[in-house]
């Protein structure tokens, strides 16, 4: 079953825009040093085991995970992105499926589940809880979960329309300068409309918040979480957090660290 909440409809519109589809189709590298460090951290532990790649998009993570195991399945809930991934990776098992309902997979099926690029943030709080319950169910005992999520105390949470009010980036090339100026002129009205329209969904809760995000010209509404709150939510499902990386570098983070400049976290948790 594919869910269809207000948040889903807003975010799917962004995922299926021309620019987003073009980017998803071309992306092949880790999003940041933290993701690369997280994958390196678990590589030997999950090598050769069944892997589930959730929110695969255009297939950015296919090659890096299939280098660890040929027993690999990918899913995404956006049909346009599933089509792109199938085209980019013929012969790879890619299915349209919503992570909130993984009933197609039996209990204890996978040695690792990965949900990259903050995909879990794109659904509402009830959906997020459902996703984590499904991950806990389909993981084998001792299996690993790797996912990324936006930091409520980070820079992205504080972004507003001033991001789109900056002067165009200077270039001695008049064509380049004209392009930079035109981009601001085109982007600002759409960003303003999206910001005003989607800000009505902003909410603050204990340990997390729902807020419009500057990405896609304020075209998405996502959940931002605090590290300690996410650890508690995982522990309640029998998923013990082993390490957290940020997006900035390969350093392991603790709850005592200053994370005010960290945009998102990469969690590695193990099913007990």
URLIN-V517617 format. One record per residue. N is the residue number from 1. RES is the residue in three letters. NEAR is the number of other ideal C-beta (glycine too) atoms within 10 Angstrom. Layout:
n = <N,N>
res = <RES,RES>
near = <NEAR,NEAR>
This chain:
n = <1,2,3,4,5,6,7,8,9,10,11,12,13,14,15,16,17,18,19,20,21,22,23,24,25,26,27,28,29,30,31,32,33,34,35,36,37,38,39,40,41,42,43,44,45,46,47,48,49,50,51,52,53,54,55,56,57,58,59,60,61,62,63,64,65,66,67,68,69,70,71,72,73,74,75,76,77,78,79,80,81,82,83,84,85,86,87,88,89,90,91,92,93,94,95,96,97,98,99,100,101,102,103,104,105,106,107,108,109,110,111,112,113,114,115,116,117,118,119,120,121,122,123,124,125,126,127,128,129,130,131,132,133,134,135,136,137,138,139,140,141,142,143,144,145,146,147,148,149,150,151,152,153,154,155,156,157,158,159,160,161,162,163,164,165,166,167,168,169,170,171,172,173,174,175,176,177,178,179,180,181,182,183,184,185,186,187,188,189,190,191,192,193,194,195,196,197,198,199,200,201,202,203,204,205,206,207,208,209,210,211,212,213,214,215,216,217,218,219,220,221,222,223,224,225,226,227,228,229,230,231,232,233,234,235,236,237,238,239,240,241,242,243,244,245,246,247,248,249,250,251,252,253,254,255,256,257,258,259,260,261,262,263,264,265,266,267,268,269,270,271,272>
res = <UNK,UNK,UNK,UNK,UNK,UNK,UNK,UNK,UNK,UNK,UNK,UNK,UNK,UNK,UNK,UNK,UNK,UNK,UNK,UNK,UNK,UNK,UNK,UNK,UNK,UNK,UNK,UNK,UNK,UNK,UNK,UNK,UNK,UNK,UNK,UNK,UNK,UNK,UNK,UNK,UNK,UNK,UNK,UNK,UNK,UNK,UNK,UNK,UNK,UNK,UNK,UNK,UNK,UNK,UNK,UNK,UNK,UNK,UNK,UNK,UNK,UNK,UNK,UNK,UNK,UNK,UNK,UNK,UNK,UNK,UNK,UNK,UNK,UNK,UNK,UNK,UNK,UNK,UNK,UNK,UNK,UNK,UNK,UNK,UNK,UNK,UNK,UNK,UNK,UNK,UNK,UNK,UNK,UNK,UNK,UNK,UNK,UNK,UNK,UNK,UNK,UNK,UNK,UNK,UNK,UNK,UNK,UNK,UNK,UNK,UNK,UNK,UNK,UNK,UNK,UNK,UNK,UNK,UNK,UNK,UNK,UNK,UNK,UNK,UNK,UNK,UNK,UNK,UNK,UNK,UNK,UNK,UNK,UNK,UNK,UNK,UNK,UNK,UNK,UNK,UNK,UNK,UNK,UNK,UNK,UNK,UNK,UNK,UNK,UNK,UNK,UNK,UNK,UNK,UNK,UNK,UNK,UNK,UNK,UNK,UNK,UNK,UNK,UNK,UNK,UNK,UNK,UNK,UNK,UNK,UNK,UNK,UNK,UNK,UNK,UNK,UNK,UNK,UNK,UNK,UNK,UNK,UNK,UNK,UNK,UNK,UNK,UNK,UNK,UNK,UNK,UNK,UNK,UNK,UNK,UNK,UNK,UNK,UNK,UNK,UNK,UNK,UNK,UNK,UNK,UNK,UNK,UNK,UNK,UNK,UNK,UNK,UNK,UNK,UNK,UNK,UNK,UNK,UNK,UNK,UNK,UNK,UNK,UNK,UNK,UNK,UNK,UNK,UNK,UNK,UNK,UNK,UNK,UNK,UNK,UNK,UNK,UNK,UNK,UNK,UNK,UNK,UNK,UNK,UNK,UNK,UNK,UNK,UNK,UNK,UNK,UNK,UNK,UNK,UNK,UNK,UNK,UNK,UNK,UNK,UNK,UNK,UNK,UNK,UNK,UNK,UNK,UNK,UNK,UNK,UNK,UNK>
near = <8,13,16,10,12,11,22,20,10,20,22,19,14,19,21,14,15,7,10,21,18,12,13,23,17,11,15,12,9,18,17,20,16,25,23,16,19,27,22,11,18,20,14,9,15,21,13,11,17,19,24,27,28,25,24,31,26,27,24,23,27,20,12,18,21,16,12,20,15,10,14,22,19,26,22,27,23,23,12,16,24,21,16,22,26,18,12,20,18,7,6,18,12,25,14,14,21,20,26,21,14,22,10,11,17,10,9,13,17,26,23,26,28,28,25,24,20,26,23,25,25,24,23,19,14,11,19,21,15,18,23,23,14,20,26,20,17,22,25,15,9,11,25,24,28,22,27,26,24,24,25,21,15,20,12,19,17,10,18,12,15,7,14,19,11,9,8,15,12,8,13,6,9,8,8,13,14,12,13,16,14,11,13,15,10,11,14,16,11,14,20,15,13,23,19,12,14,19,14,9,14,11,12,10,12,7,14,21,17,17,23,22,23,20,15,18,21,26,23,24,26,24,24,21,26,19,23,11,14,24,19,12,17,21,13,12,19,14,22,14,18,14,16,23,26,25,21,16,13,15,12,16,20,10,10,6,13,8,20,11,12,23,19,23,24,27,23,23,27,18,23,11>
